[in-house]
Amino acid sequence: MAQQNAIRYHSGFSPVDILLDGGLKRGFVLELSGPPGTCKESLALGMVQAFAKNNQNVLFVGDAPAPSSPRQYSDMILFMTLHTLPDLMVFLHKLPWYLDEHPRVVVTTQLSTKLLNVDGSPATFDTGARAIMMPQPCTS
């Protein structure tokens, strides 16, 4: 019963809200995934702006510099950049305490991990010497 009564936030995109039965539910996770070039980040940024317009605080987590946002929403949106897997693990560990006092919506983008051999060539989980987070380009 509690899940049916969960507060929903409109994403700013009617087709997405229809798929989500009225919008994003508080306390739930929505993963936007797809191949490079499908502009998942553009959709996420549109959602961030829709939430900010409705006076909802947003934490946007990525591995690239913070995207620009309209000045009138700057106090509603906090951008956090993570570059390494340990950064991500620390962030996820501290997230429950942060959410107790801050945003209602958390957006993460492009947090995929690329494994590399010592010489910098692509690797697998078995051969990799290090892991880095790499942004994927998105064209509009």
Buried (B, 14 or more C-beta within 10 A) or exposed (E): EEEEEEEBBBBBBEEBBEEBEEBBBEEEEBEBEEEEEBBBBEBBBBBBBBBBBEEBBBBBBBBBEEBEBEEEBEEBBBBBEBEBBEBBEEBEEEBEEBBEEEBBBBBBBBBEBEBBEEEEEEBEEEEBEEBEBBBBEBEE
